[in-house]
């Protein structure tokens, strides 16, 4: 993980069992995305999605919903950012890490 890494707290049950409500997704914007891994997409509309990367061409990005396995394809112009998820931390582990940083 780089110094630019950040955490996103999961506020829904849509990612279960990949990530539970309250857990934290550790995202590293300095790492390239790889086909088959989970990524965080921020669309130009402002919507943020967590998906599995299926394909990435010069024209489009295809992802799969983590649970429903439905595919979505976006034009590259529709995607503002795409970063890989490096790890999922349980809520208790995240709180412990925050407390030790002080």
C-alpha positions in Angstrom: 0.0 0.0 0.0 1.3 3.5 -0.9 1.1 6.7 1.1 -1.8 7.7 -1.1 -3.9 4.7 0.1 -7.3 5.3 1.7 -10.1 3.5 3.3 -13.8 3.3 2.4 -16.3 2.2 5.0 -19.0 -0.3 3.8 -22.4 1.1 4.7 -24.6 -1.6 3.1 -25.0 -5.4 2.9 -24.7 -5.6 -0.9 -21.0 -6.7 -0.7 -21.6 -9.6 1.7 -19.8 -12.0 2.0 -16.9 -10.2 0.3 -17.2 -7.3 2.9 -19.6 -6.9 5.8 -21.3 -3.8 6.8 -18.9 -1.6 8.8 -15.8 -3.1 7.4 -13.3 -1.0 5.6 -12.0 -1.4 2.0 -8.3 -0.4 1.7 -7.8 1.2 -1.7 -4.4 2.0 -3.3 -4.7 4.5 -6.1 -1.0 4.0 -7.0 -1.5 0.4 -8.0 -2.7 -0.7 -11.5 -6.0 -2.7 -11.7 -5.8 -6.3 -12.8 -8.5 -8.3 -14.5 -10.3 -10.5 -11.9 -9.7 -8.3 -8.9 -12.2 -6.1 -7.0 -12.0 -2.4 -7.8 -13.6 0.9 -6.8 -15.0 2.8 -9.7 -16.1 6.5 -9.4 -18.3 7.4 -12.3 -18.3 10.9 -13.7 -21.9 11.2 -12.3 -20.4 10.9 -8.8 -21.6 7.4 -8.2 -19.1 5.0 -6.5 -19.3 1.3 -7.2 -17.4 -1.7 -5.9 -17.2 -4.4 -8.7 -15.0 -7.2 -10.0 -13.0 -6.1 -13.1 -13.8 -8.3 -16.1 -12.2 -6.4 -19.0 -10.5 -3.1 -19.7 -10.0 -1.9 -23.3 -9.1 1.5 -24.7 -12.8 2.2 -25.2 -14.6 0.4 -22.3 -14.5 -1.1 -18.8 -16.5 -4.2 -18.1 -17.3 -5.1 -14.5 -19.4 -7.7 -12.7 -21.5 -7.1 -9.6 -19.9 -9.0 -6.7 -23.0 -10.9 -5.7 -25.5 -10.9 -8.5 -22.9 -11.6 -11.2 -24.5 -9.2 -13.6 -22.2 -7.5 -16.0 -22.0 -3.7 -16.7 -20.0 -2.0 -19.4 -19.0 1.6 -19.1 -17.3 3.8 -21.7 -14.0 5.0 -20.4 -15.3 8.6 -20.6 -18.0 7.5 -18.0 -15.4 6.4 -15.5 -13.6 9.2 -13.5 -11.4 6.9 -11.5 -10.8 3.1 -11.0 -8.6 1.8 -8.2 -7.9 -1.7 -6.9 -9.0 -2.8 -3.5 -5.9 -4.1 -1.7 -7.6 -5.5 1.4 -10.8 -5.7 3.4 -10.4 -4.9 7.2 -13.0 -5.9 9.8 -14.5 -2.9 11.6 -12.8 -3.9 14.9 -9.4 -4.1 13.3 -9.9 -0.7 11.7 -10.8 0.9 15.0 -7.8 -0.7 16.6 -5.5 0.6 13.8 -7.0 4.1 14.2 -6.3 4.1 17.9 -2.7 3.0 17.6 -2.0 5.8 15.0 -2.5 8.5 17.7 
